[in-house]
Amino acid sequence: MVKESSNQFKKYIEKKVRETIRKYSLFTKKDKIAVAVSGGKDSTVCLYLLKKLGYDVEGITIDAVIGNYTKKNLENLKKVCKDLDIKLHVISFREEFGMSLCYIKSLLKGKGYDYSSCMICGVLKRYLLNKYSRKLKFDCLATGHNLDDEAQAFLMNVLRNDFKLAQRQGAMPGVAISKKFTKRVKPLYLIKEEEVERFSKLMKFPVNYGICPCSIDAYRRQYINFLNAFEKKHPSVKYNIIKFHETMKNNLKKQKNLKVSNCKVCKEPSSKELCKTCTIFKILATAKKECKTC
Ligand code: SF4
């Protein structure tokens, strides 16, 4: 078997991203695209590829203030964006909410809500990304989610019997309608995590390949480990999950669109009267304003 050269591999990834954008009609060259970047390999590869393919992109990052981890990520991001001549928008938990992720988690715990860091971080980051993509007038928000992320998420939704969430997944997720939602897109949807990592290493991107210190308690990690072990024995399991999901979606002919109203407090889109972010801060409203650890 002829070994694939580095250049062939890079071209193959570029082609796959081009095909994904076309197949799912993600965006066009007229669109202004925000790429949600974290300083990790996936979002950095996504940012690079969209720029390389000639799209109008800018980076947007949310700093959850996780000590040296986010400090280093931010440094890397600034370097990547400078090298690629891409504008970077930095939004910080500290400036937006007046506290770090660690502090929010500890306050919630003190109130009897033992949420994982990733759960809180995910809710707050999605909230800020949507809010700022809209404010900065982007047509869509691209994330670095890859095929592994999608397969894990689908499996999680199946095992939690969350049909609505499973239904909303995809290269262009979400069936909810609200003018306040910026369209989300996943250009790396059909690319495996190991391929993204190989690409990133070939490009020598200054990214953090380690895991976030706050992700230790992540429920999702169990799915990552399970699927990786399963894929080792049965290659293409992850791809089959994605194919299954696509078939399921295509067969749901009369998919009703979910109506979304606005949160009564912050006026951001929410399926409930009070959005998840305001729910968290409602709990925190009566908490002490000083963290003893950070
Ligand atoms: S791993 Fe979890 S806590 Fe860390 S940045 Fe990602 S979502 Fe936030």
Residues whose N, C-alpha, C, O or C-beta is under 5 A from the ligand:
A	BS01	SF4	S117 C118 C121 G122 C212 C214 S215
